[in-house]
Amino acid sequence: MAKKVLVLMGGFSAERDVSLSSGNDIANALKTKGYDVVLYDLQNAWDLVKTLQKEKPDVVFNGLYGNWGEDGAIQGMLDLLQIPYTHSGMRASAVGMDKHLTKYIAKTCGIRVAQSQKMTAREFFKNGTIVPMPYVVKPVSDGSSVGVFIIHTPEDVLKVKYKNIDREILVEKYIPGHELTVMCLEDKAYVVTELKAGNEFYDYNAKYTTGKTEHVLPAEIPYEVSEICKAYAEKLHQALGCNTVSRVDLRWNEEDGVFLLEINTNPGMTALSLVPEQAKYAGISYADLCAKLVEGAKCRGLSD
């Protein structure tokens, strides 16, 4: 009997539309591999529990992005329900979503990170930062470059706006140069992609709009730089205890070297997404990648 897979998509974050798009692609791919697929658009947690009771899936494919989807919340819920799910567990997801904590762990692994300062938006507006310009202001916990601002001049500070001024933000030294990304699949990094965005950086619009960003695969960078990037991806993937797949974003220039920006424990799976593209380069089709995630699904055991 074919495994029943409930593809969880939608959700409550700013990345809802992207999740809906990728969820449909994932479902179609899994059907070609013979799985019994149920699509579910998360809009109400109680309804999700009822659906899980009714459908009794063997695996939940976590196609949610951003807060509630990749920050440990849905992972903890599925752990309690003892339903295996794709991607990383609650602990790795929560840590990976916290950019400040990720940087701390990365440093313990010998991975270089930029100077940064964590504070609330209120503190930033009141007291400024010790990080010299140019710098980047971004939420401590959010995905897809939502709420990211690059500050080159004092006037640029006026661009920084957050609805909740008590939310935690990270002010990080801006690293100029090449924007790079690396997938780690089953503990192995295969290749580095360079992202050449038409915008100032690889923001939400650049990520999800066709033609906004050129993907150079493999990146046209020195061999030793590529090896450092792949080593960083593997080290952080293993240090956080990521499951099956993750993706790290980095910056490199000849003067400063390679710096880690962040890790994505539940990276995008749309047609424009980087992980399927790198998997294809490694000889793994989109459908096979989705199947790998299903077969690698797990949940925290009650005795753990």
Buried (B, 14 or more C-beta within 10 A) or exposed (E): EEBBBBBBBBBBBBBBEBBBBBBBBBBBBBBEBEBBBBBBBBEEEEEBEEBBEEBEBBBBBBBBBBBBBBBBBBBBBBBEBEBBBBBBBBBBBBBBBBBBBBBEBBEEBEBBBBBBBBBBBBBBBEEEBEBEBBBBBBBBBBBBBBBBBBBEEEEBBEEBEBEEBEBBBBBBBBBEBBBBBBBBBEEEBBBBBBBEBEBEBBBBBBBBEEEBBEBBBEBEBEEEBBEBBBBBBBBBBEBBBBBBBBBBBBBBEEEBEBBBBBBBBBBBBBEBBBBBBBBBBEEBBBBBBBBBBBEBBBBBEEEE
